[in-house]
Amino acid sequence: MEVRDIEIADPPLQLLIAIPRVTGLADASIQEEINQYLRDIVTRAEQDFARDVARYLDEVGEVEGPISFLDLLYDVRILTPEVLSMRFHQTTFFQGAANPSQSVVTFNVYLTTGEMLSLADLFVGTEWGFALDFLIRDAVISQLYNGDATELEAWVDPDSVLIPEYFALGSAGFEFSFQELEVGPAVVGAPTVTVPYNAIGVYLDPEGVMGGIGVRFELSCEALSAFADGQVQVFTIGDGSTARATALGEMRAAASELSLHRPDLTSVVDVLLGWATAFIDDPTTELTAAEMDAIEASNDVLQAELDLCS
């Protein structure tokens, strides 16, 4: 990865850009092709922003305040021998504006061929689009609007298709990203909602990329469930009992399994496993406010992941 943090005088703007780079592929030509795709995404964003800033300043004239800036960062959602799925997060600000703006671009590629991966590649049959539209709409309502469908209907025609252009393959499900004002007011930003793989599993192609990802998801869910069950046992069965020590051992085994399939949950698991170990050593252990906050936040993440699995 290369990071560019520079300031440009004409037009006046600041850039903070992370440029990803793929390494280690067997086919050097495919690797270079993929890296060129990634460079093109970054270059296009930089050029478009510089042009937009110049046009904006020509229209509004001299303005006060911090200069315009572009932050373009990314995170990898899935990386397997077959596929790379990642998400670019773009924040732009125009000098004199009230607030920055958010946008998202995703990148999904077959590492074996260099070809872009599309949603249609992942499904079989003809009904998956209808099912996915329903699930995305339900995810927006539940994840952004706390179940209030009228909030979404104020922005989106109930009869329109709600499958956005940008998607990524997450550890637990499809992650669909919308742009600002697409499904809600500016305060919502550029939101991403998750549709669990098992919610639409009947339509996924078991012979394609999703076969391996689906297996990883199921294994991670089994480990999550075992970890949560062990945690319940640690904190509910009697002091000093063999069963409590056994439950802690099951938590550790599940944590080890999770690290293989969900490395993104490592910090959450470490916090909860550490607290379970400390509790067994001394149930009267007093926690600081920061430790209690960390445990509560980690439990919330664990419960959210279990909800996705179920």
N, C-alpha and C positions, 0 to 999 in steps of 0.2 A: 504494500500500500504506500502511496505517495500522498503527502499532505501539502497543499499550497495555501499559504496565508500571506496575501499580498494586498497592496493598495495601489490603485491605478489613478492617474491624474486626469485623464481625459477619455471618457467622462469620469468625474470623481466617484469612485466606488471602491468597496473593499470586498475581497473574495476569501472565503475559507472553504476549501474544497478538498475532499478525500477522494483519491483516485484508486479504485481497487485494481488488483492485478492477480490473475490466475497463474499458478506455477505447478510444476510437477506432472503435467499431462504427458502421456506416452507419445502423442502425436504433436510435434512442435508447431506444425502449420495450423492445426485446429486451435492450439493454445493461443497463438498469435492472432488468429481470427477473432476469438472470443475477447481477448484483451483489446483489440481494435474496436469492437462493439462498445466495450466499457469506456474507452477513451472518447468515443464519439458521443456517448450520452453526456459526459462531463463537458466536452468542448461545445456541444450544442447548447447546453444550459448556460454556460459562461457567455457565449456569443449572443444568445437571445437576450440575456439580462443586460449586457452592455448596450445593445441596440435599444432596448426598452427604456433604459435610464436616459440615454441621449435624447430619445424622442420625448420623454416625459419632461426633462429639463428645458427642452426647446419650447414646450407648450406652456409651462408654468413660470419659466424664468428663474431668477435667483431666489432660493429659499433658505431658511435658517434651519439649524438643527444638525444632528448626526448625518454623515454622508450615507448614501445608499449602500446596501451590502447584500451579498448572496452567501448563504451557508448551504453547502451541499454535502451531506454526510450519508452514510449507508450502513445497513446491517445485513448480515447473511442469515437467511431464514432456514434453508436446508442446503447441505452439501453432502452428496453421496458420490460414489464412483460414476454414477450415470448423469446426475443432474445438479445444477447450481440454481438456487432461487434466492434472490436478494431484493432489497427495497432501498431506494434512494429517497431521503427526506430533504426537501428543499424549502428554505426559509428566505424570503426576499423582503427587502425594505427599501422604499423610495424616500429620499430626503424630503422632509416636510410632511410626510404621511403620518396618520395617527397611529397606525399599528403595522407590524409585519404581516406578510401573507404566507400561508403554508401550501405545499403541494407534494404529491408523491408520484414517483415513477418506479415500476417494478421491472425486474430483469430475470427471465427464466430461460435456461439454455441446456441443451443436451451436451454434456462434456465429451461424449464419444463421437459426436458428429459436428458440433458447432452450430447446429440448427436451433432456432428459437422454439420453445415449448409453448403450445397454446392450450387453452382449456379443452378444446375439442379433442386433443390428443389423449386426454386422460379418462374419457368416458366411452361407454358403449351404448348402443341403442339410439333412440330418437327423443326420448322423454326427459333426458337429464336436464335440458334447459329450463323446462317448466318447473321441475323440482328445485333446481338451484335458485331460480328467481324467487320462489316462495320462501326458501330457507334464508336467502340474503335479506329479503324484506323483513322476515321475522327477526333476524339477527340485528338489523338496524333498529327496529322498534324496541327490542329487549335490551340491547347493549348500549344504545345511545339515549333512548327515551323512556327507560324504565317501564316498558310495556304499554305506553300510551301511543296508540296508532295514529291518533289525530295530529300529533306533532309531526310525523313524517308526511301525512297527507296534506299538510299545509305547504309542503315543498314539492312533493312528487305526486303525479297523477296515479291513483290507485291502479289504473289499467295499464300503466307503462311497464316495460321490462326493466328490472333493477339489477342488471349484471354489469358492474363497472368495467372499464377497460383494463384496469390494473389489478393484478392478483399476485400473491406469492404463496408458496407452499410452506406452511409453518410446521412445527413439530406435532401439533395437535389437530390442525385443520387448515382449510383454505383461508387465507387472509385477503379480504377484498378491501381495496382502498379507494375512497372517494376524494374528489377535490373540494376545495372550499365552496360553500353555497350549493353544493350538489344535492345534499340530503338534509341540510339544516343551515342555520344562521352562521355567521362568521365565527362566533364564539365556539362552535363545534370544531373549527379548524378543518383539517383534511383527515377525516376519521378512517380508521380501519376496523372492520368487524370480522369475526371468525366464524366459519361454518365448520363444525367438527367433521372429520372424514367419515365417522360412523353414521352421521346423519344422512349421508347421501351414498353410503357404501354400496348399495345395490346397483348403482349406475356406474361405479368406477371399474375401469378395465383391469382385471386381476393379472393380466399378462403384461401390462405396461409398467411405467414408472411407479404408479401408485401401489402396485403389488408390494414392492419392498418397503415403501414409506408406510403403507397400511400395517404391515407386520411390525415395524418399529413402533408405530403408534399403539398397537394392541399390547406389545410387550411393556411399553412405558406405562400404560394404564394399569397393567397387572402389578408392576412394581410400585406405582403410586398407591394403589389400593392396599398392598401389603405394608407399605410404610405407614399409611394412615391407621391401619388396623393395629400395628405394633405400637403406635403412639397412644392410641386409646387404651391399650392394655397397660402400658407403662404407668399411665396416670390414674388408672381406676382399680387395679388389683392391689392386694395387700402389701404393706411395707416388708422389704427383705425377703420376699418369697422367690422361689426358683422361677416361677412363672413370669415374674416381672423381669428378671434377668434374661429369660428366654425371649421375651417380647422385645427387649432392647437389642438382642442379637438379630432378631428378625428385621428390626428397623435398619440395622447396619447392613444386612445382606440386601435389603431392598434398595437402600441408598447406593450401594455399589452397582446394582443392576441399573438403577436410574441414570447413573453417571455415564453409562454406555449409550443410552438412548436419548437422554434429555440433559446434556451438559449445561443447558441454560438454567436448569433448576438447582445447580450445585450449591449456590449460596443459600437458597431457601432451605434445602435439605440439611446443610451444615448447621444452620441456626437451630432448627428443631431437634436435630440429633444431639447437638451440644447441650441443649436445655434438658432433654430426656436423660442424658448421661449425668448431668449435674444433679438432677432431681433424685435419681436413684442413689447417688453418692450421699446426698444430704437433702431430704425433702423440705427442710426448713430454710434452704438457701434463699436469701433475699436478693431480689433483682433490682438493678437500677432502672430508672424511667426509660433510658435508651434501650436497654435489653428487653424490657417489656414491650416497647414499641416494635422492636425488630421481630420478636416472637409473634406478636399479633399480626404484623404485616406478612410474615412468612406463612402463618396459618391461613390468611386470606388468599394468598397465592395458591397454596396447596388445595384449598377448597374449590377455588375457581377451576383449577386443572381437573379435579375430580368431577366437577360438574360437566366439563367438556367430554370427559370419558363416558359419563353416564347418559 
